[in-house]
C-alpha cells in the first residue's frame, strides 16, 4: 500500500511532465502559425515548389503537435487519478489548490 507522500511525489513528477508538454504545444502552435503564413505567401505568388515544401513542413508540425497534445491529455488523466487516490488515502482532506510543485513539503490539512 502506498502512503500519501509517495502519491504526492508521483503527482508532482507527472505534473512536471504535463506542464512541459503544454509548453511544447504552445511553442508548436507558434511555429505552425509561422509556417501557415509562409504557405499563404507562397500560394499568393503561385510558387508551387515553395508551397509543396511549406505544406510538408506544416503537416509534420501539426502531426507532432497533435502527438504531444495527446501525451499531455494522458498525463492529465494520470494526475486526476493520482489526486483521487491521494484524496482516498487522506480521507479527502488534501487541498490541491495550495500545491503547485514548488514547495518541498505536502500540504495536509488537519
PEHU-V405109 format. One record per residue. N is the residue number from 1. RES is the residue in one small letter. OMEGA is omega in whole degrees, 0 to 359 (* if undefined). NEAR is the number of other ideal C-beta (glycine too) atoms within 10 Angstrom. Layout:
# PEHU-V405109
n->N res->RES omega->OMEGA near->NEAR
n->N res->RES omega->OMEGA near->NEAR
This chain:
# PEHU-V405109
n->1 res->x omega->181 near->4
n->2 res->x omega->174 near->12
n->3 res->x omega->185 near->10
n->4 res->x omega->182 near->18
n->5 res->x omega->180 near->13
n->6 res->x omega->177 near->12
n->7 res->x omega->178 near->21
n->8 res->x omega->177 near->21
n->9 res->x omega->177 near->14
n->10 res->x omega->178 near->17
n->11 res->x omega->181 near->23
n->12 res->x omega->180 near->17
n->13 res->x omega->180 near->13
n->14 res->x omega->179 near->18
n->15 res->x omega->178 near->19
n->16 res->x omega->178 near->12
n->17 res->x omega->180 near->15
n->18 res->x omega->180 near->19
n->19 res->x omega->178 near->13
n->20 res->x omega->178 near->14
n->21 res->x omega->179 near->19
n->22 res->x omega->179 near->15
n->23 res->x omega->177 near->12
n->24 res->x omega->178 near->16
n->25 res->x omega->179 near->17
n->26 res->x omega->178 near->10
n->27 res->x omega->180 near->12
n->28 res->x omega->176 near->18
n->29 res->x omega->178 near->14
n->30 res->x omega->179 near->9
n->31 res->x omega->178 near->15
n->32 res->x omega->177 near->16
n->33 res->x omega->178 near->11
n->34 res->x omega->180 near->13
n->35 res->x omega->177 near->19
n->36 res->x omega->178 near->15
n->37 res->x omega->178 near->11
n->38 res->x omega->179 near->17
n->39 res->x omega->180 near->18
n->40 res->x omega->176 near->11
n->41 res->x omega->180 near->13
n->42 res->x omega->178 near->18
n->43 res->x omega->181 near->14
n->44 res->x omega->181 near->9
n->45 res->x omega->176 near->8
n->46 res->x omega->176 near->8
n->47 res->x omega->187 near->13
n->48 res->x omega->182 near->9
n->49 res->x omega->178 near->8
n->50 res->x omega->178 near->15
n->51 res->x omega->182 near->18
n->52 res->x omega->182 near->12
n->53 res->x omega->178 near->14
n->54 res->x omega->178 near->20
n->55 res->x omega->177 near->16
n->56 res->x omega->178 near->11
n->57 res->x omega->180 near->16
n->58 res->x omega->180 near->17
n->59 res->x omega->180 near->11
n->60 res->x omega->177 near->11
n->61 res->x omega->179 near->18
n->62 res->x omega->178 near->16
n->63 res->x omega->179 near->10
n->64 res->x omega->179 near->15
n->65 res->x omega->179 near->18
n->66 res->x omega->178 near->12
n->67 res->x omega->180 near->12
n->68 res->x omega->177 near->18
n->69 res->x omega->177 near->16
n->70 res->x omega->177 near->11
n->71 res->x omega->178 near->16
n->72 res->x omega->178 near->19
n->73 res->x omega->178 near->12
n->74 res->x omega->179 near->14
n->75 res->x omega->177 near->19
n->76 res->x omega->177 near->15
n->77 res->x omega->176 near->12
n->78 res->x omega->179 near->17
n->79 res->x omega->180 near->18
n->80 res->x omega->179 near->11
n->81 res->x omega->179 near->13
n->82 res->x omega->177 near->20
n->83 res->x omega->177 near->17
n->84 res->x omega->178 near->12
n->85 res->x omega->179 near->15
n->86 res->x omega->176 near->23
n->87 res->x omega->180 near->15
n->88 res->x omega->181 near->12
n->89 res->x omega->183 near->17
n->90 res->x omega->181 near->17
n->91 res->x omega->176 near->9
n->92 res->x omega->183 near->10
n->93 res->x omega->181 near->10
n->94 res->x omega->180 near->21
n->95 res->x omega->183 near->10
n->96 res->x omega->183 near->12
n->97 res->x omega->182 near->6
n->98 res->x omega->182 near->10
n->99 res->x omega->179 near->18
n->100 res->x omega->178 near->9
n->101 res->x omega->182 near->10
n->102 res->x omega->181 near->6
n->103 res->x omega->182 near->10
n->104 res->x omega->180 near->4
n->105 res->x omega->177 near->8
n->106 res->x omega->180 near->17
n->107 res->x omega->176 near->12
n->108 res->x omega->179 near->14
n->109 res->x omega->180 near->9
n->110 res->x omega->* near->3
